[in-house]
Amino acid sequence: MNKFEPPLGGKSADPEDGVHRGYEQAQAGQRAPASFSGGEPAPPKPNYGTFFTVYPSDRRQSEAWAGAFIGILVGVFLAALGVLARDVVFAVASIMFAATFVAGAAVDAGWSRGLVTLDMAPDGCVTVRPSVRLTVLRIVTVVCAGLGFVLYGLSLLVGVSSLLVRLGATTSFALVVLAGAVGRSLFSSPRQECIVLTENVVMLCGKDGVSYTIPWAAKPAVIAHRQRKTLLIKTDDDVECPISFAHLRIVPSRVKGLLAYYHKNPEALDRLGTEESVDDALKGLGWYRWSRRRR
């Protein structure tokens, strides 16, 4: 168990799984070299795989939007074929095909401010969580894919063109794959993933119930990432804490900026629990309140 109690009622990130990885557990497996540990050989550091340096350019993920653009082009092309063949059902199904890729791209490449919410708890903590909009976009993706699949099925039953029948079967398979990839996330709990900021510690809760409670005195910092969803956090005593997020859509450079903000501005920790605490967290993430952006 982690001797630093989590700031959320002393419970782990996922009580159902009972998995809780604390800062001390990571520290226990990464001791000092032999010259500083009484001559005992130090165990090798865990191999977490390949990580990449964090750059500000990671705030864009063009691959998913490029896939969405291709999906739109394919959907428009198929819809045009349906109109030429006088198959209205096939044309509407193709429109739903394009809509599925647009909604899916918003989920996969969604690193915007609207997919994250910041709240101040009664005990003074600031919590960064996935917003409801992320779940709504996933539901829209699955619904569009389901409607497209049904309409393609109807088109196959009444279709007059063998070409459209073959194309409909192919696109239906693509819709099933996309709906399955997005829909499985609906059966998890996005709200369990969060970053909790308190005056003394920062708590990071990732997927599979993995969580770390790290004191600010240890100077945690994001040093690397993998596919933008897995972060490698390192402390001043050379402890490495890998954590993955499936729902919390914050790019590594923003998480890095959030932790660095409280290192450079320790007075912001004293303001936790006040009205300015959420503004401080937004500044660290490089965001602003919606009301201020409208002015």
ZIBELVEN-V56476 format. One record per backbone hydrogen bond with DSSP energy under -0.5 kcal/mol. CO is the residue of the C=O (numbers start at 0). NH is the residue of the N-H. E is the energy in kcal/mol with one decimal. If there is no record, write none. Layout:
# ZIBELVEN-V56476
CO|NH|E, CO|NH|E
This chain:
# ZIBELVEN-V56476
2|4|-0.8, 5|9|-1.2, 6|8|-0.7, 7|10|-1.1, 13|17|-2.1, 13|18|-0.7, 17|19|-0.6, 18|13|-0.5, 19|21|-0.7, 21|25|-1.7, 22|26|-2.0, 23|27|-2.2, 24|28|-0.9, 26|29|-1.4, 32|35|-1.6, 33|36|-1.2, 33|38|-2.1, 36|39|-1.1, 45|47|-0.8, 51|224|-2.3, 52|54|-0.6, 54|57|-1.9, 55|58|-1.2, 56|59|-1.1, 60|64|-0.9, 61|65|-2.4, 62|66|-2.0, 63|67|-2.1, 64|68|-2.3, 65|69|-2.1, 66|70|-2.2, 67|71|-2.3, 68|72|-2.4, 69|73|-2.6, 70|74|-2.6, 71|75|-2.8, 72|76|-2.4, 73|77|-2.7, 74|78|-2.5, 75|79|-2.3, 76|80|-2.0, 77|81|-2.3, 78|82|-2.1, 79|83|-2.5, 80|84|-2.2, 81|86|-3.4, 82|85|-1.1, 85|87|-0.7, 86|90|-1.9, 87|91|-2.5, 88|92|-2.4, 89|93|-1.9, 90|94|-1.7, 91|95|-2.1, 92|96|-1.8, 93|97|-2.0, 94|98|-2.3, 95|99|-2.1, 96|100|-1.5, 97|101|-1.9, 98|102|-2.5, 99|103|-2.5, 100|104|-2.0, 101|105|-1.8, 102|106|-1.4, 103|107|-2.6, 104|108|-3.1, 106|109|-0.5, 108|110|-1.4, 111|114|-1.3, 112|115|-1.6, 114|130|-2.0, 116|128|-2.7, 118|120|-0.6, 118|126|-3.0, 120|123|-2.0, 124|120|-3.0, 124|126|-0.5, 125|196|-2.9, 126|118|-2.4, 126|128|-0.6, 127|194|-1.7, 128|116|-3.0, 130|133|-0.9, 130|134|-0.7, 131|135|-2.2, 132|136|-2.5, 133|137|-1.8, 134|138|-2.3, 135|139|-2.6, 136|140|-2.3, 137|141|-2.2, 138|142|-2.7, 139|143|-2.7, 140|144|-2.3, 141|145|-2.5, 142|146|-2.7, 143|147|-2.5, 144|148|-2.3, 145|149|-2.3, 146|150|-2.7, 147|151|-2.5, 148|152|-2.0, 149|153|-2.2, 150|154|-2.3, 151|155|-2.1, 152|156|-1.4, 153|157|-1.8, 154|158|-1.6, 159|161|-0.5, 160|164|-1.7, 161|165|-2.0, 162|166|-2.6, 163|167|-2.8, 164|168|-1.9, 165|169|-1.9, 166|170|-2.6, 167|171|-2.1, 168|172|-1.6, 169|173|-1.7, 170|174|-2.2, 171|175|-2.1, 172|176|-2.1, 173|177|-2.3, 174|178|-2.8, 175|179|-2.2, 176|180|-2.1, 177|181|-2.1, 178|182|-3.0, 179|183|-1.4, 181|184|-1.1, 182|185|-1.5, 183|186|-1.0, 184|187|-1.2, 187|189|-0.7, 188|191|-1.4, 189|192|-1.5, 191|193|-0.5, 192|129|-0.6, 193|204|-2.8, 194|127|-2.6, 194|196|-0.5, 195|197|-0.6, 195|202|-2.8, 196|125|-1.9, 199|215|-2.5, 200|197|-2.2, 201|213|-2.6, 202|195|-3.1, 202|204|-0.5, 203|205|-0.6, 203|211|-2.2, 204|193|-1.6, 205|208|-0.7, 206|209|-1.5, 209|205|-3.3, 211|203|-2.6, 211|213|-0.6, 212|22|-0.6, 213|201|-2.7, 214|217|-1.5, 215|218|-1.9, 217|235|-3.1, 220|222|-0.6, 220|233|-2.9, 222|53|-0.5, 223|231|-2.3, 224|51|-3.3, 225|228|-1.1, 225|229|-1.4, 228|244|-2.9, 229|225|-2.2, 230|232|-0.6, 230|242|-2.4, 231|222|-2.6, 231|223|-1.1, 232|240|-3.4, 233|220|-1.8, 234|237|-1.6, 238|234|-1.9, 240|232|-2.2, 242|230|-3.2, 243|206|-2.2, 246|248|-1.0, 247|249|-1.5, 250|253|-1.1, 250|254|-1.6, 251|255|-2.7, 252|256|-1.9, 253|257|-2.2, 254|258|-2.2, 255|259|-2.2, 256|260|-2.0, 257|261|-1.3, 258|262|-1.2, 259|263|-2.4, 260|264|-1.8, 264|267|-2.2, 265|268|-1.0, 265|269|-0.8, 266|270|-0.8, 268|271|-1.1, 270|273|-2.2, 273|276|-1.3, 274|278|-0.5, 275|279|-2.2, 276|280|-2.0, 277|281|-2.4, 278|282|-2.2, 279|283|-2.3, 280|284|-1.8, 281|285|-0.8, 281|286|-3.2, 282|285|-0.8, 288|292|-1.5, 289|293|-1.3, 290|294|-0.6, 291|294|-0.6
